[in-house]
């Protein structure tokens, strides 16, 4: 066989090389392309947002880049959750789903609110979650024979967790913003959206998360057959307690206008119960026991 310079590659030879290259990509490299590309886009998005952190005016690249990163991240999540062995709900898979939903929420909110600078915090989190998918072996046993109703319950629960986690983080940021209103030279505060915008987004996330959490608890009681088993009972109890705290806080905010440290305390207490009910128990079961 001649070299390329000699011009002696025949059609069959070139076709064979092309088929071999395609086979290599399909069997080895293709599963790596979406996560690596997603990480690269998150890094690029973080860099671009940091360079223009003082400007919230819309840019085509600033809009298209999160959409492209989310598309690739969604492919990563699909591959993690829907494995050949069944439905994978390991900590790594759930962390990627939550990170993807957080970026998606900010991307949608950015249509009406100037919250682009939140990408500075979310892109590194999402990128690290994708990196964990490449490096950490899932510790959970995939679920088999999952019905569509149960699968819907799972995804509603994860969406509620994502919205309420974002609300918890925002509540802490709001306290720092309120305490340092007279210190505009603080670099961290300069990159956050305006205080009024953050409050509107916080309230929206709380109500969205609360509605989703209510739907998750209701569907769990209605459709899950093993809800009274010991491995599920502690999760149901802690999640129900978290729901009660959110009801108490939202009622107090509506009637008495609770804000500031009061809002932070109740939001963090409710979210901590939610974390203990799900993520804490999964970490113990998957990696410590």
Buried (B, 14 or more C-beta within 10 A) or exposed (E): EEEEEEEEEEEEEEEEEEEEEEEEEEEEEEBEEBBBBBBBBBBBBBEBBEEBBEEBEEEEEBEEBBEBBBEBBBBBBEBBBEBEEBBBBBBBBBBBBBBBBBBBBBBEBBEEBBBBBBBBBBBBBBBBBBBBBEEEEBBBEBBEEBEEEBBBBBBBBBBBBBBBBBBBBBBEBBBEBBEEEEEEEEEEBEBBBEBEBBBBBBBBBBBBBBEBBBBBBEBBEEEBEEEEEEEBEEBBEBBBBBBEBBEBBBEBBEEEEBBEEBBBEBBBBBBBBBBBBBBBBBEEBBEEE
